Amino acid sequence: MARRWEPEREAAGTRPTTPEITTTMCEACGSQVSGLNGRYACGVCGWVDDWAQGQARLPTADEDPNAPSPP
């Protein structure tokens, strides 16, 4: 019998790497907007919250595995 594939599990106590989908009301027009980790953009009126208002810290360029190498 073949073994069933199991996904790799994150170690206990580590921060999850998957962003959380969050929802709020648009501050400009009142529409319901969804975003990632508390960062929102309204598709109705174009309102965007400030990047610093998110619920999680943004990674630095040094932490980005896809960042290009410096020249």
N, CA, C and O atoms as CSV, one atom per row, in Angstrom:
chain,resi,resn,atom,element,x,y,z
A,1,MET,N,N,0.843,-1.180,0.000
A,1,MET,CA,C,0.000,0.000,0.000
A,1,MET,C,C,0.886,1.241,0.000
A,1,MET,O,O,1.866,1.303,0.743
A,2,ALA,N,N,0.555,2.213,-0.815
A,2,ALA,CA,C,1.339,3.450,-0.919
A,2,ALA,C,C,1.071,4.339,0.295
A,2,ALA,O,O,-0.039,4.386,0.825
A,3,ARG,N,N,2.125,5.041,0.717
A,3,ARG,CA,C,1.963,5.979,1.831
A,3,ARG,C,C,1.320,7.244,1.330
A,3,ARG,O,O,1.577,7.693,0.213
A,4,ARG,N,N,0.496,7.802,2.152
A,4,ARG,CA,C,-0.179,9.053,1.831
A,4,ARG,C,C,0.777,10.214,2.054
A,4,ARG,O,O,1.496,10.247,3.052
A,5,TRP,N,N,0.785,11.180,1.114
A,5,TRP,CA,C,1.654,12.348,1.233
A,5,TRP,C,C,1.127,13.269,2.318
A,5,TRP,O,O,-0.071,13.551,2.369
A,6,GLU,N,N,2.001,13.733,3.176
A,6,GLU,CA,C,1.648,14.684,4.222
A,6,GLU,C,C,2.446,15.958,4.005
A,6,GLU,O,O,3.645,15.887,3.734
A,7,PRO,N,N,1.809,17.132,4.116
A,7,PRO,CA,C,2.553,18.388,3.949
A,7,PRO,C,C,3.534,18.596,5.089
A,7,PRO,O,O,3.357,18.063,6.185
A,8,GLU,N,N,4.576,19.379,4.817
A,8,GLU,CA,C,5.533,19.711,5.874
A,8,GLU,C,C,4.847,20.622,6.880
A,8,GLU,O,O,4.129,21.545,6.496
A,9,ARG,N,N,5.058,20.376,8.125
A,9,ARG,CA,C,4.435,21.183,9.172
A,9,ARG,C,C,5.441,22.162,9.725
A,9,ARG,O,O,6.628,21.858,9.844
A,10,GLU,N,N,4.945,23.360,10.067
A,10,GLU,CA,C,5.811,24.358,10.682
A,10,GLU,C,C,6.049,23.987,12.137
A,10,GLU,O,O,5.159,23.464,12.808
A,11,ALA,N,N,7.234,24.255,12.609
A,11,ALA,CA,C,7.564,23.945,13.995
A,11,ALA,C,C,6.690,24.767,14.933
A,11,ALA,O,O,6.338,25.906,14.627
A,12,ALA,N,N,6.344,24.188,16.068
A,12,ALA,CA,C,5.518,24.896,17.050
A,12,ALA,C,C,6.243,26.144,17.529
A,12,ALA,O,O,7.450,26.118,17.769
A,13,GLY,N,N,5.506,27.228,17.666
A,13,GLY,CA,C,6.081,28.468,18.157
A,13,GLY,C,C,6.618,29.370,17.071
A,13,GLY,O,O,7.056,30.482,17.365
A,14,THR,N,N,6.599,28.925,15.809
A,14,THR,CA,C,7.062,29.798,14.732
A,14,THR,C,C,5.899,30.606,14.195
A,14,THR,O,O,4.742,30.202,14.312
A,15,ARG,N,N,6.212,31.747,13.607
A,15,ARG,CA,C,5.166,32.572,13.000
A,15,ARG,C,C,4.685,31.910,11.729
A,15,ARG,O,O,5.506,31.431,10.946
A,16,PRO,N,N,3.380,31.866,11.493
A,16,PRO,CA,C,2.904,31.299,10.235
A,16,PRO,C,C,3.357,32.161,9.056
A,16,PRO,O,O,3.404,33.386,9.157
A,17,THR,N,N,3.689,31.514,7.942
A,17,THR,CA,C,4.169,32.244,6.784
A,17,THR,C,C,3.040,32.591,5.820
A,17,THR,O,O,3.222,33.407,4.916
A,18,THR,N,N,1.887,31.980,6.007
A,18,THR,CA,C,0.755,32.245,5.139
A,18,THR,C,C,0.049,33.512,5.597
A,18,THR,O,O,-0.282,33.629,6.777
A,19,PRO,N,N,-0.195,34.475,4.690
A,19,PRO,CA,C,-0.886,35.694,5.102
A,19,PRO,C,C,-2.336,35.413,5.507
A,19,PRO,O,O,-2.977,34.505,4.978
A,20,GLU,N,N,-2.830,36.196,6.439
A,20,GLU,CA,C,-4.209,36.055,6.898
A,20,GLU,C,C,-5.096,37.012,6.093
A,20,GLU,O,O,-4.745,38.178,5.917
A,21,ILE,N,N,-6.236,36.528,5.607
A,21,ILE,CA,C,-7.190,37.373,4.902
A,21,ILE,C,C,-8.034,38.086,5.955
A,21,ILE,O,O,-8.671,37.446,6.792
A,22,THR,N,N,-8.031,39.420,5.905
A,22,THR,CA,C,-8.766,40.231,6.871
A,22,THR,C,C,-9.772,41.112,6.128
A,22,THR,O,O,-9.612,41.387,4.939
A,23,THR,N,N,-10.805,41.546,6.840
A,23,THR,CA,C,-11.878,42.345,6.235
A,23,THR,C,C,-12.184,43.548,7.113
A,23,THR,O,O,-12.140,43.460,8.340
A,24,THR,N,N,-12.496,44.677,6.475
A,24,THR,CA,C,-12.875,45.902,7.183
A,24,THR,C,C,-13.779,46.727,6.271
A,24,THR,O,O,-14.074,46.325,5.146
A,25,MET,N,N,-14.209,47.870,6.764
A,25,MET,CA,C,-14.992,48.798,5.957
A,25,MET,C,C,-14.064,49.886,5.420
A,25,MET,O,O,-13.179,50.361,6.131
A,26,CYS,N,N,-14.271,50.277,4.164
A,26,CYS,CA,C,-13.478,51.328,3.537
A,26,CYS,C,C,-13.706,52.631,4.298
A,26,CYS,O,O,-14.844,53.008,4.577
A,27,GLU,N,N,-12.614,53.312,4.627
A,27,GLU,CA,C,-12.712,54.577,5.363
A,27,GLU,C,C,-13.258,55.709,4.509
A,27,GLU,O,O,-13.724,56.712,5.050
A,28,ALA,N,N,-13.213,55.572,3.170
A,28,ALA,CA,C,-13.669,56.647,2.297
A,28,ALA,C,C,-15.123,56.486,1.864
A,28,ALA,O,O,-15.890,57.448,1.917
A,29,CYS,N,N,-15.519,55.271,1.430
A,29,CYS,CA,C,-16.869,55.106,0.877
A,29,CYS,C,C,-17.748,54.124,1.644
A,29,CYS,O,O,-18.940,54.018,1.354
A,30,GLY,N,N,-17.190,53.403,2.615
A,30,GLY,CA,C,-17.983,52.494,3.431
A,30,GLY,C,C,-18.171,51.099,2.852
A,30,GLY,O,O,-18.853,50.276,3.463
A,31,SER,N,N,-17.590,50.810,1.696
A,31,SER,CA,C,-17.686,49.468,1.114
A,31,SER,C,C,-16.890,48.480,1.963
A,31,SER,O,O,-15.926,48.863,2.625
A,32,GLN,N,N,-17.291,47.217,1.944
A,32,GLN,CA,C,-16.538,46.191,2.646
A,32,GLN,C,C,-15.344,45.808,1.778
A,32,GLN,O,O,-15.507,45.497,0.598
A,33,VAL,N,N,-14.138,45.830,2.360
A,33,VAL,CA,C,-12.920,45.478,1.635
A,33,VAL,C,C,-12.180,44.376,2.378
A,33,VAL,O,O,-12.212,44.320,3.608
A,34,SER,N,N,-11.524,43.514,1.641
A,34,SER,CA,C,-10.697,42.462,2.218
A,34,SER,C,C,-9.256,42.701,1.819
A,34,SER,O,O,-8.984,43.279,0.767
A,35,GLY,N,N,-8.342,42.261,2.648
A,35,GLY,CA,C,-6.926,42.446,2.365
A,35,GLY,C,C,-6.105,41.362,3.031
A,35,GLY,O,O,-6.655,40.415,3.592
A,36,LEU,N,N,-4.807,41.496,2.970
A,36,LEU,CA,C,-3.893,40.546,3.580
A,36,LEU,C,C,-3.214,41.192,4.776
A,36,LEU,O,O,-2.591,42.247,4.656
A,37,ASN,N,N,-3.340,40.551,5.924
A,37,ASN,CA,C,-2.702,41.019,7.164
A,37,ASN,C,C,-3.007,42.477,7.485
A,37,ASN,O,O,-2.126,43.210,7.935
A,38,GLY,N,N,-4.251,42.903,7.257
A,38,GLY,CA,C,-4.665,44.251,7.623
A,38,GLY,C,C,-4.240,45.340,6.667
A,38,GLY,O,O,-4.289,46.520,7.016
A,39,ARG,N,N,-3.825,44.975,5.470
A,39,ARG,CA,C,-3.479,45.972,4.447
A,39,ARG,C,C,-4.552,45.916,3.377
A,39,ARG,O,O,-4.803,44.863,2.792
A,40,TYR,N,N,-5.190,47.062,3.120
A,40,TYR,CA,C,-6.383,47.089,2.276
A,40,TYR,C,C,-6.271,48.065,1.123
A,40,TYR,O,O,-5.525,49.042,1.187
A,41,ALA,N,N,-7.029,47.787,0.058
A,41,ALA,CA,C,-7.210,48.697,-1.068
A,41,ALA,C,C,-8.651,48.530,-1.535
A,41,ALA,O,O,-9.085,47.406,-1.787
A,42,CYS,N,N,-9.398,49.618,-1.656
A,42,CYS,CA,C,-10.803,49.574,-2.062
A,42,CYS,C,C,-10.896,49.636,-3.584
A,42,CYS,O,O,-10.364,50.553,-4.209
A,43,GLY,N,N,-11.572,48.660,-4.169
A,43,GLY,CA,C,-11.767,48.629,-5.612
A,43,GLY,C,C,-12.875,49.542,-6.089
A,43,GLY,O,O,-13.010,49.771,-7.291
A,44,VAL,N,N,-13.687,50.079,-5.156
A,44,VAL,CA,C,-14.798,50.960,-5.523
A,44,VAL,C,C,-14.322,52.400,-5.672
A,44,VAL,O,O,-14.582,53.039,-6.692
A,45,CYS,N,N,-13.622,52.915,-4.653
A,45,CYS,CA,C,-13.226,54.328,-4.683
A,45,CYS,C,C,-11.720,54.553,-4.792
A,45,CYS,O,O,-11.283,55.680,-5.024
A,46,GLY,N,N,-10.921,53.500,-4.630
A,46,GLY,CA,C,-9.475,53.640,-4.761
A,46,GLY,C,C,-8.732,53.920,-3.466
A,46,GLY,O,O,-7.515,54.105,-3.482
A,47,TRP,N,N,-9.452,53.956,-2.329
A,47,TRP,CA,C,-8.795,54.208,-1.040
A,47,TRP,C,C,-7.804,53.082,-0.742
A,47,TRP,O,O,-8.086,51.913,-1.002
A,48,VAL,N,N,-6.644,53.444,-0.195
A,48,VAL,CA,C,-5.624,52.475,0.217
A,48,VAL,C,C,-5.153,52.874,1.602
A,48,VAL,O,O,-4.855,54.044,1.837
A,49,ASP,N,N,-5.081,51.910,2.536
A,49,ASP,CA,C,-4.574,52.258,3.861
A,49,ASP,C,C,-3.055,52.331,3.827
A,49,ASP,O,O,-2.417,51.788,2.925
A,50,ASP,N,N,-2.488,52.999,4.809
A,50,ASP,CA,C,-1.048,53.167,4.892
A,50,ASP,C,C,-0.387,51.818,5.154
A,50,ASP,O,O,-0.931,51.000,5.896
A,51,TRP,N,N,0.760,51.578,4.566
A,51,TRP,CA,C,1.453,50.296,4.714
A,51,TRP,C,C,1.760,49.964,6.170
A,51,TRP,O,O,1.818,48.789,6.531
A,52,ALA,N,N,1.958,50.975,7.009
A,52,ALA,CA,C,2.309,50.757,8.406
A,52,ALA,C,C,1.112,50.328,9.257
A,52,ALA,O,O,1.297,49.943,10.412
A,53,GLN,N,N,-0.112,50.385,8.716
A,53,GLN,CA,C,-1.294,50.015,9.486
A,53,GLN,C,C,-1.561,48.515,9.481
A,53,GLN,O,O,-2.527,48.075,10.104
A,54,GLY,N,N,-0.759,47.727,8.815
A,54,GLY,CA,C,-0.972,46.285,8.763
A,54,GLY,C,C,-0.779,45.619,10.114
A,54,GLY,O,O,-0.226,46.215,11.039
A,55,GLN,N,N,-1.240,44.374,10.221
A,55,GLN,CA,C,-1.173,43.640,11.479
A,55,GLN,C,C,0.157,42.928,11.678
A,55,GLN,O,O,0.498,42.559,12.802
A,56,ALA,N,N,0.909,42.730,10.604
A,56,ALA,CA,C,2.177,42.022,10.702
A,56,ALA,C,C,3.289,42.896,10.120
A,56,ALA,O,O,3.047,43.736,9.254
A,57,ARG,N,N,4.478,42.687,10.597
A,57,ARG,CA,C,5.648,43.415,10.111
A,57,ARG,C,C,5.941,42.981,8.669
A,57,ARG,O,O,5.883,41.794,8.348
A,58,LEU,N,N,6.255,43.947,7.813
A,58,LEU,CA,C,6.646,43.614,6.450
A,58,LEU,C,C,8.097,43.138,6.446
A,58,LEU,O,O,8.910,43.653,7.213
A,59,PRO,N,N,8.440,42.165,5.599
A,59,PRO,CA,C,9.830,41.699,5.553
A,59,PRO,C,C,10.742,42.755,4.936
A,59,PRO,O,O,10.314,43.569,4.118
A,60,THR,N,N,11.994,42.721,5.342
A,60,THR,CA,C,12.982,43.622,4.755
A,60,THR,C,C,13.490,43.024,3.454
A,60,THR,O,O,13.219,41.860,3.160
A,61,ALA,N,N,14.217,43.800,2.676
A,61,ALA,CA,C,14.774,43.305,1.421
A,61,ALA,C,C,15.738,42.148,1.678
A,61,ALA,O,O,15.818,41.221,0.872
A,62,ASP,N,N,16.463,42.193,2.785
A,62,ASP,CA,C,17.406,41.113,3.106
A,62,ASP,C,C,16.690,39.798,3.407
A,62,ASP,O,O,17.266,38.724,3.236
A,63,GLU,N,N,15.447,39.879,3.850
A,63,GLU,CA,C,14.672,38.680,4.174
A,63,GLU,C,C,13.930,38.108,2.971
A,63,GLU,O,O,13.337,37.033,3.068
A,64,ASP,N,N,13.953,38.807,1.841
A,64,ASP,CA,C,13.248,38.368,0.639
A,64,ASP,C,C,14.093,37.348,-0.121
A,64,ASP,O,O,15.165,37.693,-0.619
A,65,PRO,N,N,13.632,36.095,-0.222
A,65,PRO,CA,C,14.435,35.090,-0.925
A,65,PRO,C,C,14.493,35.338,-2.432
A,65,PRO,O,O,15.361,34.782,-3.104
A,66,ASN,N,N,13.603,36.150,-2.975
A,66,ASN,CA,C,13.568,36.415,-4.412
A,66,ASN,C,C,14.202,37.756,-4.788
A,66,ASN,O,O,14.139,38.171,-5.945
A,67,ALA,N,N,14.803,38.423,-3.826
A,67,ALA,CA,C,15.411,39.731,-4.099
A,67,ALA,C,C,16.615,39.567,-5.021
A,67,ALA,O,O,17.388,38.621,-4.869
A,68,PRO,N,N,16.779,40.478,-5.972
A,68,PRO,CA,C,17.950,40.386,-6.858
A,68,PRO,C,C,19.234,40.683,-6.092
A,68,PRO,O,O,19.221,41.411,-5.100
A,69,SER,N,N,20.320,40.126,-6.551
A,69,SER,CA,C,21.619,40.368,-5.930
A,69,SER,C,C,22.063,41.796,-6.239
A,69,SER,O,O,21.798,42.296,-7.332
A,70,PRO,N,N,22.734,42.463,-5.294
A,70,PRO,CA,C,23.225,43.816,-5.567
A,70,PRO,C,C,24.275,43.776,-6.675
A,70,PRO,O,O,25.011,42.798,-6.807
A,71,PRO,N,N,24.339,44.849,-7.472
A,71,PRO,CA,C,25.312,44.872,-8.596
A,71,PRO,C,C,26.749,44.919,-8.125
A,71,PRO,O,O,27.667,44.942,-8.944
